[in-house]
Amino acid sequence: HPIPHPPHPPPDPPAQKKPHVSLLHSYRQGWKSRHHHFMRYSDVKPKDERRPSLSDIASQKQILQKVNGWKIYHLRTQMENMATSEKEHSSKLTNLLETFEKKYDSNDREVNRVNELIKGNIQRNNVVQDQLLEAHGHLMKIFEHKNTVTDLITKNGNRRTIKKKDKY
């Protein structure tokens, strides 16, 4: 009989490297850096935005084209398109209401309910049309001041660019 060999000892665990100690890895930046710094909300005051002066506005590039208000004209045409579509829907609803009233018995409960819903939609359409016309009027009132605004801009424009133009 062969002699049994003693069992092999388990292999030594691999030598682990010592962790590299650094201050950089121990500091964790939280998302709220000012969270614990100030005691009250009143301690933190947002910076007030400075209103641009007239000379700042007048010295902007192509400011006179902005005064013409092409965006407002686009908005005006869109509002007019909405008003015409509301008018078309209103006329369609009135035609539908007239045919319903002629064709069906008004004593029927369901027909009466449909008629009331159509009348409500017509009324809502009319209110929307009135509001669109009112907003259109307010929008066009902006252009009442256009001449004074252009005068102010030309007076307070960037004087350096005017002087450069005069030299040449």
MOBEL-V349055 format. One line per field, one symbol per residue. ss: DSSP state (H for helix, E for strand, - for the rest). psi: psi as a letter, one per 40 degrees, with the letter a starting at -180 (. if undefined). Layout:
BEGIN
ss = ???
psi = ???
END
This chain:
BEGIN
ss = ----------------------HHHH--------------HHH----------HHHHH----HHHHHH-HHHHHHHHHHHHHHHHHHHHHHHHHHHHHHHHHH-----HHHHHHHHHHHHHHHHHHHHHHHHHHHHHHHHHHHHHHHHHHHHHHH---HHHHHHHHH-
psi = hihhiiiiiiiiiihiihihhiddedhhhidgdededididedhhihhhhhiidddddeihfddddddfddddddddddddddddddddddddddddddddddiheehdddddddddddddddddddddddddddddddeddededdddddddddeihddddddddd.
END
